[in-house]
Amino acid sequence: MIDSASRWRMVRKLRRNPKPEPGPAKIREARVEDMGLVADIYNFYVRNTVITFDEQPWDVPKWVSKFEHLQKLNMPFIVLESPSGEVIGFAYVAPWREKAAFRKTTENSVYLRPGAIGRGYGKALMTELIRLAKESGIKEIIAVISDSGADASIALHKKLGFEQQGHLGKVGFKFERWLGTVLLQKSLK
């Protein structure tokens, strides 16, 4: 196991990509065949960061199951394609809680390949996700963000109109340390 400082040096190194592909990236609805690349992107964060509290990578069948479940609920799941057609990011909303009264409230997730960070793609994905969520009848989006190493994500959410509702300290334990979460909320009027 590598320590936290070494892990973040690796993440920063992977973020550097001096030659972005020419042409615009494209956001589109996710398809079941995208779930392999979605798994690759997500599992990088599982293995190397505290951005997600998952400790075990997700295999493709688990992602396919999640994708199909969200499709049945008419909840948006989108991907970002590079100009060459490779999936370099994804975003979706999922039920906040399973109880019926929460049916119009969701939790969002957004992930990018490390080399795609810092290019405005996260904002583009989140903006489109919010639009699609509103279009599908969702009224509230909750963001649950790690309180360690996710300052850019918190700032992005606030820039897009999310308001901080609370902070839960020491609710997760990963890589031999306690972690908390910041809770943000956006109303879709």
C-alpha positions in Angstrom: 0.0 0.0 0.0 1.3 3.5 -0.8 1.0 6.4 1.5 -1.4 9.3 0.8 1.3 11.8 -0.3 2.7 9.3 -2.8 -0.8 8.5 -4.1 -1.5 12.2 -4.8 1.8 12.7 -6.5 0.8 9.9 -8.8 -2.6 11.4 -9.4 -1.1 14.9 -10.2 1.4 13.2 -12.6 -1.4 11.4 -14.4 -3.4 14.7 -14.7 -0.6 16.2 -16.8 -1.3 15.7 -20.4 0.4 18.4 -22.5 -1.2 17.4 -25.8 -5.0 17.3 -25.6 -6.6 15.7 -28.6 -7.7 18.2 -31.3 -11.4 18.8 -31.6 -14.2 19.1 -29.1 -15.2 16.4 -26.6 -18.8 15.2 -26.9 -21.3 14.4 -24.2 -23.9 11.7 -24.9 -26.1 9.2 -23.2 -24.2 6.3 -21.8 -24.7 2.8 -23.4 -24.2 -0.6 -21.8 -21.1 -1.1 -23.9 -19.5 2.0 -22.2 -19.5 0.2 -18.8 -16.1 -1.3 -19.3 -14.5 2.1 -19.7 -16.7 3.5 -16.9 -15.3 0.7 -14.7 -11.7 1.6 -15.7 -12.2 5.3 -14.8 -14.0 4.6 -11.5 -11.6 1.9 -10.4 -8.6 4.2 -10.7 -10.2 6.3 -7.9 -11.2 3.3 -5.9 -7.6 2.0 -5.9 -5.7 5.3 -5.5 -7.8 8.0 -3.8 -10.3 8.8 -1.1 -12.6 10.5 -3.5 -14.8 7.4 -3.3 -15.3 5.4 -0.2 -15.5 2.1 -2.1 -12.5 0.0 -1.2 -13.0 -2.8 -3.9 -13.1 -2.1 -7.6 -16.4 -2.6 -9.4 -16.4 -5.2 -12.2 -18.3 -4.6 -15.5 -21.3 -6.7 -14.6 -21.9 -4.5 -11.5 -21.7 -1.4 -13.6 -24.1 -2.9 -16.2 -26.6 -3.7 -13.4 -26.4 -0.1 -12.0 -26.8 1.3 -15.5 -29.8 -0.8 -16.2 -31.4 0.0 -12.9 -31.0 3.8 -13.5 -32.4 3.4 -17.0 -35.5 1.7 -15.6 -35.9 4.7 -13.2 -35.4 7.2 -16.1 -32.4 8.7 -14.4 -29.7 10.3 -16.6 -26.3 8.5 -17.0 -24.0 10.3 -19.5 -20.5 9.9 -20.8 -17.9 12.3 -22.2 -16.2 11.1 -25.4 -12.8 12.4 -26.5 -12.5 13.5 -30.2 -11.2 10.0 -31.0 -14.3 8.4 -29.4 -12.8 7.1 -26.1 -14.9 7.6 -23.0 -12.9 9.9 -20.7 -15.6 10.7 -18.1 -19.1 10.0 -16.9 -21.8 11.4 -14.7 -25.1 10.1 -13.4 -27.7 10.6 -10.7 -29.0 7.8 -8.6 -31.7 7.6 -5.9 -30.7 9.4 -2.8 -32.6 6.8 -0.6 -34.8 3.9 -1.5 -37.8 5.0 0.5 -40.7 6.1 -1.8 -40.9 9.7 -0.4 -37.3 10.4 -1.7 -38.2 9.5 -5.3 -37.6 13.0 -6.6 -34.3 13.4 -4.8 -31.0 12.0 -6.2 -27.3 11.9 -5.5 -24.9 12.8 -8.3 -21.6 11.3 -9.3 -19.0 12.6 -11.8 -15.6 11.1 -12.7 -13.0 11.9 -15.3 -9.9 10.1 -16.4 -7.0 11.8 -14.5 -5.6 13.2 -17.8 -8.9 14.9 -18.5 -9.0 16.9 -15.2 -8.6 20.6 -15.3 -10.0 21.2 -18.8 -13.6 22.2 -18.0 -15.0 18.7 -18.7 -16.3 18.2 -15.2 -18.3 21.4 -15.4 -19.6 20.4 -18.9 -20.7 17.0 -17.6 -22.3 18.4 -14.5 -24.2 21.2 -16.4 -25.6 18.6 -18.8 -26.5 16.2 -16.0 -28.4 19.0 -14.1 -30.3 19.8 -17.3 -31.2 16.2 -17.9 -32.1 15.6 -14.3 -34.5 18.6 -14.3 -36.0 17.4 -17.6 -36.7 14.0 -16.1 -38.6 15.4 -13.1 -36.0 15.3 -10.4 -36.4 18.1 -7.9 -33.3 17.8 -5.7 -29.7 16.7 -6.3 -27.5 15.9 -3.3 -23.7 15.7 -3.6 -21.8 13.7 -1.0 -18.1 14.6 -1.4 -15.1 13.4 0.5 -13.8 16.1 2.9 -10.2 15.1 1.9 -8.7 15.8 -1.5 -11.9 16.9 -3.2 -11.7 20.7 -2.9 -12.0 21.1 -6.7 -15.2 19.0 -6.7 -16.7 21.0 -3.8 -15.8 24.3 -5.6 -17.4 23.0 -8.9 -20.6 22.1 -7.2 -20.8 25.4 -5.5 -20.1 27.2 -8.8 -23.1 25.3 -10.3 -25.5 26.4 -7.5 -25.1 23.7 -4.9 -25.3 24.9 -1.3 -23.4 23.2 1.5 -25.9 21.7 3.9 -23.5 20.0 6.3 -20.3 18.1 7.1 -20.1 14.6 8.6 -16.7 13.9 10.2 -15.1 10.5 10.5 -17.8 8.5 8.7 -15.5 6.5 6.5 -12.2 4.7 7.0 -10.0 4.1 4.0 -6.2 3.8 3.5 -5.8 3.6 7.3 -7.4 6.9 8.1 -10.7 8.4 9.0 -12.6 10.5 6.4 -15.6 12.7 6.4 -18.1 13.9 3.8 -19.4 17.3 2.8 -23.1 17.4 1.9 -24.3 19.8 -0.8 -27.7 20.3 -2.3 -29.2 21.9 -5.4 -32.9 22.5 -6.0 -34.1 22.1 -9.5 -37.0 24.6 -9.7 
